[in-house]
């Protein structure tokens, strides 16, 4: 089998970096995408990998990233949408969106759709890092960006639920054209996650409780497994996984109508004249 090209966002640290190391060790060509120029360059140098810097709080940088990936790589075999995080007080980005929703959902949605033709021609796998936090999410199409009920935990749970709905709608729309996709929960991993958050999660990630968390390598296991094995044989496209097994989700995650509506609303949120013709199906 020829060398595959795997793009991993949020790969400058944590489970993204751990997955990159494992996949490079198995012979894959991994493309590192991160927000921090220094951390991203450091991991890329360690792995002798290509790298790109993009801040998902700025959708213009997502568009620039997509254009660069399309120019550089004739094939993209795996896109791992791993960048994300839980935030602090409610912040609106320069694009006009609540930060948690944009970084965790809108930005990877935009990146995936801009790469769609390349992903289809490559018969790619799209892997979305979700979280067990999806269980306390509640998608309200009239308040997607938590204008009315914002808290860091609410916004994060909603965004992680949105990742699963995106996964299922991506499978429905593009499965017949060769795309396979899955969402997964990495576990509660000892990383810098929630460093900038005012959420109670800081008590877990940034106190002595951190000793109870799993390593980034263990957290990356399901991502690496999904990226390295065959959909339809080892795992089923469109599903949500924990510890390599299909796992129960928030009841809303099974709402096909909600998944379609969220997709269409997301298109409206990211569509501009800067998008290429046919970029958003």
ZIKA-V410737 format. One record per pair of residues at least 24 apart in sequence whose C-alpha atoms are under 10 Angstrom apart, sorted by sequence separation. I is the first residue (numbers start at 1). GAP is how many residues later the second one is. If there is no record, write none. Layout:
[[I & GAP] [I & GAP]]
This chain:
[[3 & 24] [4 & 24] [5 & 24] [6 & 24] [7 & 24] [8 & 24] [9 & 24] [10 & 24] [11 & 24] [12 & 24] [20 & 24] [24 & 24] [81 & 24] [83 & 24] [84 & 24] [104 & 24] [133 & 24] [134 & 24] [136 & 24] [137 & 24] [138 & 24] [160 & 24] [188 & 24] [189 & 24] [190 & 24] [191 & 24] [219 & 24] [2 & 25] [3 & 25] [4 & 25] [5 & 25] [6 & 25] [7 & 25] [8 & 25] [9 & 25] [10 & 25] [11 & 25] [12 & 25] [18 & 25] [21 & 25] [24 & 25] [83 & 25] [104 & 25] [105 & 25] [131 & 25] [132 & 25] [133 & 25] [134 & 25] [135 & 25] [136 & 25] [137 & 25] [160 & 25] [188 & 25] [189 & 25] [190 & 25] [191 & 25] [218 & 25] [2 & 26] [3 & 26] [4 & 26] [5 & 26] [6 & 26] [7 & 26] [8 & 26] [9 & 26] [10 & 26] [12 & 26] [13 & 26] [17 & 26] [21 & 26] [81 & 26] [82 & 26] [104 & 26] [130 & 26] [131 & 26] [133 & 26] [134 & 26] [135 & 26] [139 & 26] [187 & 26] [188 & 26] [189 & 26] [190 & 26] [3 & 27] [12 & 27] [13 & 27] [17 & 27] [20 & 27] [56 & 27] [81 & 27] [130 & 27] [133 & 27] [134 & 27] [187 & 27] [188 & 27] [189 & 27] [190 & 27] [11 & 28] [12 & 28] [55 & 28] [56 & 28] [80 & 28] [81 & 28] [131 & 28] [132 & 28] [133 & 28] [134 & 28] [186 & 28] [187 & 28] [188 & 28] [189 & 28] [190 & 28] [191 & 28] [11 & 29] [12 & 29] [13 & 29] [20 & 29] [79 & 29] [130 & 29] [131 & 29] [132 & 29] [134 & 29] [187 & 29] [189 & 29] [190 & 29] [10 & 30] [12 & 30] [13 & 30] [17 & 30] [81 & 30] [130 & 30] [131 & 30] [134 & 30] [186 & 30] [188 & 30] [189 & 30] [12 & 31] [81 & 31] [129 & 31] [130 & 31] [186 & 31] [187 & 31] [188 & 31] [189 & 31] [11 & 32] [12 & 32] [33 & 32] [79 & 32] [80 & 32] [128 & 32] [130 & 32] [131 & 32] [186 & 32] [187 & 32] [11 & 33] [79 & 33] [130 & 33] [131 & 33] [186 & 33] [187 & 33] [59 & 34] [60 & 34] [129 & 34] [130 & 34] [185 & 34] [186 & 34] [187 & 34] [57 & 35] [58 & 35] [59 & 35] [60 & 35] [128 & 35] [129 & 35] [185 & 35] [186 & 35] [187 & 35] [57 & 36] [58 & 36] [59 & 36] [79 & 36] [127 & 36] [128 & 36] [186 & 36] [56 & 37] [57 & 37] [58 & 37] [130 & 37] [185 & 37] [186 & 37] [31 & 38] [57 & 38] [58 & 38] [128 & 38] [184 & 38] [185 & 38] [12 & 39] [58 & 39] [76 & 39] [128 & 39] [183 & 39] [184 & 39] [11 & 40] [57 & 40] [79 & 40] [127 & 40] [183 & 40] [12 & 41] [57 & 41] [58 & 41] [77 & 41] [78 & 41] [126 & 41] [182 & 41] [9 & 42] [31 & 42] [57 & 42] [76 & 42] [77 & 42] [152 & 42] [184 & 42] [7 & 43] [8 & 43] [9 & 43] [10 & 43] [56 & 43] [57 & 43] [59 & 43] [75 & 43] [76 & 43] [77 & 43] [101 & 43] [102 & 43] [156 & 43] [183 & 43] [7 & 44] [9 & 44] [10 & 44] [57 & 44] [58 & 44] [59 & 44] [63 & 44] [66 & 44] [67 & 44] [70 & 44] [74 & 44] [75 & 44] [76 & 44] [77 & 44] [78 & 44] [101 & 44] [126 & 44] [153 & 44] [182 & 44] [9 & 45] [10 & 45] [31 & 45] [57 & 45] [58 & 45] [62 & 45] [66 & 45] [70 & 45] [73 & 45] [74 & 45] [75 & 45] [76 & 45] [77 & 45] [78 & 45] [79 & 45] [80 & 45] [81 & 45] [82 & 45] [83 & 45] [84 & 45] [100 & 45] [101 & 45] [126 & 45] [152 & 45] [153 & 45] [154 & 45] [181 & 45] [182 & 45] [10 & 46] [56 & 46] [57 & 46] [61 & 46] [62 & 46] [65 & 46] [66 & 46] [69 & 46] [75 & 46] [76 & 46] [77 & 46] [78 & 46] [79 & 46] [80 & 46] [81 & 46] [82 & 46] [83 & 46] [84 & 46] [98 & 46] [99 & 46] [100 & 46] [152 & 46] [153 & 46] [181 & 46] [9 & 47] [29 & 47] [56 & 47] [57 & 47] [59 & 47] [60 & 47] [62 & 47] [63 & 47] [64 & 47] [66 & 47] [67 & 47] [70 & 47] [74 & 47] [75 & 47] [76 & 47] [77 & 47] [78 & 47] [79 & 47] [80 & 47] [81 & 47] [82 & 47] [97 & 47] [98 & 47] [151 & 47] [152 & 47] [153 & 47] [29 & 48] [30 & 48] [31 & 48] [33 & 48] [34 & 48] [35 & 48] [55 & 48] [56 & 48] [59 & 48] [62 & 48] [63 & 48] [66 & 48] [67 & 48] [70 & 48] [74 & 48] [75 & 48] [76 & 48] [77 & 48] [78 & 48] [79 & 48] [80 & 48] [81 & 48] [82 & 48] [97 & 48] [98 & 48] [151 & 48] [152 & 48] [153 & 48] [28 & 49] [33 & 49] [34 & 49] [56 & 49] [57 & 49] [58 & 49] [59 & 49] [62 & 49] [65 & 49] [66 & 49] [69 & 49] [75 & 49] [76 & 49] [77 & 49] [78 & 49] [79 & 49] [80 & 49] [81 & 49] [97 & 49] [98 & 49] [152 & 49] [182 & 49] [33 & 50] [56 & 50] [57 & 50] [61 & 50] [62 & 50] [76 & 50] [180 & 50] [181 & 50] [56 & 51] [59 & 51] [63 & 51] [104 & 51] [134 & 51] [180 & 51] [55 & 52] [56 & 52] [59 & 52] [62 & 52] [63 & 52] [98 & 52] [100 & 52] [104 & 52] [123 & 52] [130 & 52] [131 & 52] [132 & 52] [133 & 52] [179 & 52] [180 & 52] [92 & 53] [100 & 53] [105 & 53] [106 & 53] [109 & 53] [125 & 53] [126 & 53] [127 & 53] [128 & 53] [129 & 53] [130 & 53] [131 & 53] [132 & 53] [182 & 53] [100 & 54] [101 & 54] [104 & 54] [105 & 54] [109 & 54] [120 & 54] [123 & 54] [124 & 54] [125 & 54] [126 & 54] [127 & 54] [128 & 54] [129 & 54] [130 & 54] [131 & 54] [132 & 54] [181 & 54] [182 & 54] [183 & 54] [56 & 55] [90 & 55] [100 & 55] [101 & 55] [104 & 55] [105 & 55] [108 & 55] [120 & 55] [123 & 55] [124 & 55] [125 & 55] [126 & 55] [127 & 55] [128 & 55] [129 & 55] [130 & 55] [131 & 55] [132 & 55] [180 & 55] [181 & 55] [182 & 55] [183 & 55] [184 & 55] [185 & 55] [186 & 55] [187 & 55] [90 & 56] [99 & 56] [100 & 56] [101 & 56] [103 & 56] [104 & 56] [105 & 56] [106 & 56] [120 & 56] [121 & 56] [122 & 56] [123 & 56] [124 & 56] [125 & 56] [126 & 56] [127 & 56] [128 & 56] [129 & 56] [130 & 56] [131 & 56] [132 & 56] [180 & 56] [181 & 56] [182 & 56] [183 & 56] [184 & 56] [185 & 56] [186 & 56] [187 & 56] [90 & 57] [98 & 57] [100 & 57] [101 & 57] [102 & 57] [105 & 57] [106 & 57] [109 & 57] [113 & 57] [120 & 57] [121 & 57] [122 & 57] [123 & 57] [124 & 57] [125 & 57] [126 & 57] [127 & 57] [128 & 57] [129 & 57] [130 & 57] [131 & 57] [180 & 57] [181 & 57] [182 & 57] [183 & 57] [184 & 57] [185 & 57] [186 & 57] [100 & 58] [101 & 58] [104 & 58] [105 & 58] [108 & 58] [109 & 58] [112 & 58] [116 & 58] [119 & 58] [120 & 58] [121 & 58] [179 & 58] [180 & 58] [181 & 58] [182 & 58] [183 & 58] [184 & 58] [185 & 58] [186 & 58] [100 & 59] [101 & 59] [104 & 59] [105 & 59] [119 & 59] [120 & 59] [179 & 59] [181 & 59] [182 & 59] [183 & 59] [184 & 59] [185 & 59] [90 & 60] [100 & 60] [119 & 60] [120 & 60] [184 & 60] [19 & 61] [89 & 61] [90 & 61] [101 & 61] [105 & 61] [109 & 61] [119 & 61] [184 & 61] [7 & 62] [89 & 62] [90 & 62] [175 & 62] [184 & 62] [185 & 62] [88 & 63] [89 & 63] [116 & 63] [175 & 63] [183 & 63] [184 & 63] [16 & 64] [87 & 64] [88 & 64] [182 & 64] [16 & 65] [87 & 65] [88 & 65] [90 & 65] [172 & 65] [16 & 66] [86 & 66] [87 & 66] [171 & 66] [172 & 66] [15 & 67] [16 & 67] [86 & 67] [88 & 67] [170 & 67] [171 & 67] [5 & 68] [15 & 68] [86 & 68] [87 & 68] [170 & 68] [171 & 68] [5 & 69] [6 & 69] [7 & 69] [11 & 69] [86 & 69] [87 & 69] [168 & 69] [169 & 69] [5 & 70] [6 & 70] [7 & 70] [8 & 70] [9 & 70] [10 & 70] [11 & 70] [13 & 70] [86 & 70] [167 & 70] [168 & 70] [4 & 71] [5 & 71] [6 & 71] [7 & 71] [8 & 71] [9 & 71] [10 & 71] [11 & 71] [12 & 71] [85 & 71] [86 & 71] [167 & 71] [168 & 71] [4 & 72] [5 & 72] [6 & 72] [7 & 72] [8 & 72] [9 & 72] [10 & 72] [11 & 72] [84 & 72] [166 & 72] [167 & 72] [168 & 72] [4 & 73] [5 & 73] [6 & 73] [7 & 73] [8 & 73] [9 & 73] [10 & 73] [86 & 73] [165 & 73] [167 & 73] [3 & 74] [4 & 74] [5 & 74] [6 & 74] [7 & 74] [8 & 74] [9 & 74] [10 & 74] [85 & 74] [164 & 74] [165 & 74] [7 & 75] [8 & 75] [9 & 75] [10 & 75] [84 & 75] [85 & 75] [164 & 75] [165 & 75] [84 & 76] [164 & 76] [163 & 77] [81 & 82] [172 & 84] [164 & 85] [168 & 85] [164 & 86] [167 & 86] [168 & 86] [165 & 87] [166 & 87] [168 & 87] [169 & 87] [172 & 87] [173 & 87] [161 & 88] [164 & 88] [165 & 88] [168 & 88] [169 & 88] [172 & 88] [161 & 89] [164 & 89] [165 & 89] [169 & 89] [170 & 89] [161 & 90] [162 & 90] [163 & 90] [164 & 90] [165 & 90] [169 & 90] [170 & 90] [129 & 91] [161 & 91] [162 & 91] [165 & 91] [168 & 91] [169 & 91] [161 & 92] [165 & 92] [166 & 92] [167 & 92] [168 & 92] [169 & 92] [129 & 93] [157 & 93] [165 & 93] [166 & 93] [169 & 93] [170 & 93] [129 & 94] [165 & 94] [166 & 94] [169 & 94] [128 & 95] [164 & 95] [165 & 95] [127 & 96] [162 & 96] [163 & 96] [165 & 96] [166 & 96] [127 & 97] [162 & 97] [165 & 97] [166 & 97] [165 & 98] [9 & 99] [127 & 99] [126 & 100] [127 & 100] [162 & 100] [166 & 100] [78 & 101] [80 & 101] [125 & 101] [126 & 101] [162 & 101] [77 & 102] [78 & 102] [79 & 102] [80 & 102] [81 & 102] [125 & 102] [78 & 103] [80 & 103] [124 & 103] [125 & 103] [125 & 105] [87 & 106] [88 & 106] [125 & 106] [85 & 107] [86 & 107] [87 & 107] [88 & 107] [89 & 107] [174 & 107] [85 & 108] [86 & 108] [87 & 108] [88 & 108] [89 & 108] [132 & 108] [173 & 108] [84 & 109] [85 & 109] [86 & 109] [87 & 109] [88 & 109] [89 & 109] [131 & 109] [132 & 109] [84 & 110] [85 & 110] [86 & 110] [87 & 110] [88 & 110] [89 & 110] [127 & 110] [130 & 110] [131 & 110] [132 & 110] [85 & 111] [86 & 111] [87 & 111] [88 & 111] [126 & 111] [127 & 111] [129 & 111] [130 & 111] [131 & 111] [85 & 112] [86 & 112] [87 & 112] [125 & 112] [126 & 112] [128 & 112] [129 & 112] [130 & 112] [138 & 112] [16 & 113] [86 & 113] [127 & 113] [135 & 113] [136 & 113] [137 & 113] [138 & 113] [139 & 113] [15 & 114] [135 & 114] [136 & 114] [137 & 114] [138 & 114] [139 & 114] [86 & 115] [132 & 115] [134 & 115] [135 & 115] [137 & 115] [138 & 115] [86 & 116] [132 & 116] [133 & 116] [134 & 116] [135 & 116] [137 & 116] [5 & 117] [132 & 117] [133 & 117] [134 & 117] [135 & 117] [141 & 117] [6 & 118] [131 & 118] [132 & 118] [134 & 118] [135 & 118] [140 & 118] [144 & 118] [5 & 119] [6 & 119] [7 & 119] [8 & 119] [134 & 119] [139 & 119] [6 & 120] [139 & 120] [141 & 120] [141 & 121] [144 & 121] [140 & 122] [144 & 122] [139 & 123] [141 & 124] [82 & 141] [80 & 143] [80 & 144] [80 & 146] [80 & 147] [78 & 148] [79 & 148] [78 & 149] [77 & 150] [78 & 150] [109 & 154] [113 & 154] [110 & 156] [106 & 157] [109 & 157] [110 & 157] [109 & 158] [107 & 159] [110 & 159] [106 & 160] [110 & 160] [105 & 161] [106 & 161] [109 & 161] [110 & 161] [114 & 161] [117 & 161] [114 & 162] [116 & 162] [117 & 162] [106 & 163] [107 & 163] [116 & 163] [117 & 163] [102 & 164] [106 & 164] [114 & 164] [115 & 164] [116 & 164] [110 & 165] [113 & 165] [114 & 165] [115 & 165] [116 & 165] [113 & 166] [114 & 166] [102 & 167] [112 & 167] [113 & 167] [114 & 167] [102 & 168] [112 & 168] [113 & 168] [110 & 169] [110 & 170] [15 & 171] [109 & 171] [97 & 172] [96 & 173] [97 & 173] [15 & 174] [95 & 174] [14 & 175] [15 & 175] [95 & 175] [14 & 176] [15 & 176] [14 & 177] [13 & 178] [14 & 178] [13 & 179] [14 & 179] [13 & 180] [22 & 195] [21 & 196] [18 & 197] [19 & 197] [18 & 198] [19 & 198] [22 & 198] [17 & 199] [18 & 199] [19 & 199] [22 & 199] [15 & 200] [16 & 200] [17 & 200] [18 & 200] [19 & 200] [20 & 200] [23 & 200] [28 & 200] [14 & 201] [15 & 201] [16 & 201] [18 & 201] [19 & 201] [23 & 201] [14 & 202] [15 & 202] [18 & 202] [19 & 202] [22 & 202] [23 & 202] [26 & 202] [13 & 203] [14 & 203] [15 & 203] [16 & 203] [17 & 203] [18 & 203] [19 & 203] [20 & 203] [21 & 203] [15 & 204] [16 & 204] [19 & 204] [20 & 204] [23 & 204] [14 & 205] [15 & 205] [18 & 205] [19 & 205] [23 & 205] [14 & 206] [15 & 206] [18 & 206] [19 & 206] [16 & 207] [15 & 208] [16 & 208] [19 & 208] [15 & 209] [59 & 211] [63 & 211] [63 & 212] [60 & 214] [6 & 221] [4 & 224]]
